[in-house]
Every structure is written in structure tokens, then in C-alpha cells.
Amino acid sequence: MFAVTTDHQIVPFSDDQMALFDAKTGDRIAVATRDSGTWTITADNADTKSATDRSSAITALLDTALESLGGDGYSTMVPHGLAEQP
């Protein structure tokens, strides 16, 4: 059996909000909120991004977190089926 840990995790809070957290500290790194069908993704030290669907918003969350943290890469756990939700 394998035990897998990731650096970050995306957590959905409602149909219109999800956030990316540091898995070790629990600190919120980036947030995506949907209003009138458009997702807005924000984080400290990163440009605001937008997306038209959840799958693109998840990708933007990952990119925004990387930009905010100034790193070269990291692992992120995305809940199964989240990208397919409306």
C-alpha cells in the first residue's frame, strides 16, 4: 500500500467558490469565485486571472499559486470529479 502526500489541495466550498491550500500549514494560497458565469482567481503576489468554466478555473488556481509562491513546481490534490462539476 502507498501513502501519497501532496504539497497543496484544492477544496470546494460551494458551487461558486473553491480555494487552494498548503497541505502542511493549512494556509490559503489562491481563491476562485464564480459570479455571473465567470470565475475570478486571485492570490497574493499574482495577477488576477479569469476562466469561463470550472476546469479552466482549476488550471488557473494551479498557475496562480505557482506564480504567487514563486516556485518551479509542486504537487496538488484535486478532488475526484471536481473538474466535471458545473
C-alpha positions as CSV (number, residue, x, y, z in Angstrom):
1,M,0.0,0.0,0.0
2,F,1.2,3.5,-0.8
3,A,0.7,6.7,1.2
4,V,0.6,9.7,-1.0
5,T,1.0,13.3,0.3
6,T,0.8,16.5,-1.8
7,D,2.1,20.0,-1.3
8,H,-1.3,21.6,-1.9
9,Q,-5.0,20.7,-2.0
10,I,-8.0,22.3,-3.7
11,V,-11.1,22.5,-1.5
12,P,-14.6,23.3,-2.9
13,F,-16.7,25.4,-0.6
14,S,-19.8,25.8,-2.7
15,D,-20.8,25.7,-6.4
16,D,-19.2,29.1,-6.8
17,Q,-16.1,29.0,-4.7
18,M,-13.0,26.9,-4.2
19,A,-9.6,27.5,-2.8
20,L,-6.1,26.1,-3.0
21,F,-4.4,25.4,0.4
22,D,-1.0,24.5,1.6
23,A,-1.5,20.9,2.7
24,K,1.0,21.2,5.6
25,T,0.2,24.5,7.2
26,G,-3.5,24.9,6.0
27,D,-2.7,28.4,4.7
28,R,-4.9,29.6,1.8
29,I,-2.8,30.3,-1.2
30,A,-5.3,31.1,-4.0
31,V,-9.1,31.5,-4.3
32,A,-11.5,31.1,-7.2
33,T,-15.0,32.6,-7.1
34,R,-17.7,32.5,-9.8
35,D,-20.1,35.4,-10.4
36,S,-22.4,35.6,-13.4
37,G,-20.7,32.6,-15.0
38,T,-17.2,33.8,-14.9
39,W,-14.5,32.5,-12.5
40,T,-12.1,35.0,-10.9
41,I,-8.9,33.6,-9.5
42,T,-6.8,35.7,-7.0
43,A,-3.7,35.3,-4.8
44,D,-1.2,37.5,-3.1
45,N,1.7,38.5,-5.3
46,A,0.0,37.2,-8.5
47,D,-2.0,38.7,-11.3
48,T,-5.8,38.1,-11.2
49,K,-7.0,35.6,-13.7
50,S,-10.4,34.6,-15.1
51,A,-11.9,31.5,-16.5
52,T,-15.2,30.6,-18.1
53,D,-15.6,27.0,-16.7
54,R,-14.6,25.1,-13.6
55,S,-11.9,23.0,-15.3
56,S,-10.2,26.2,-16.6
57,A,-10.6,27.7,-13.1
58,I,-8.8,24.8,-11.6
59,T,-5.9,25.2,-14.0
60,A,-5.8,28.9,-13.2
61,L,-5.7,28.1,-9.5
62,L,-2.7,26.0,-10.0
63,D,-1.0,28.6,-12.2
64,T,-1.8,31.4,-9.8
65,A,-0.5,29.5,-6.8
66,L,2.8,28.8,-8.6
67,E,3.1,32.5,-9.6
68,S,2.3,33.6,-6.0
69,L,4.7,31.2,-4.4
70,G,7.5,31.9,-6.9
71,G,8.3,28.2,-7.3
72,D,9.1,25.8,-10.1
73,G,6.5,23.2,-9.3
74,Y,4.6,21.4,-6.7
75,S,2.0,18.6,-6.3
76,T,-1.7,19.4,-5.8
77,M,-4.6,17.1,-4.9
78,V,-7.7,17.9,-6.9
79,P,-10.8,16.1,-5.6
80,H,-12.0,13.4,-8.0
81,G,-14.8,14.7,-10.2
82,L,-14.4,18.4,-9.3
83,A,-13.4,19.5,-12.8
84,E,-16.5,17.9,-14.2
85,Q,-18.9,19.8,-11.9
86,P,-20.7,22.8,-13.4
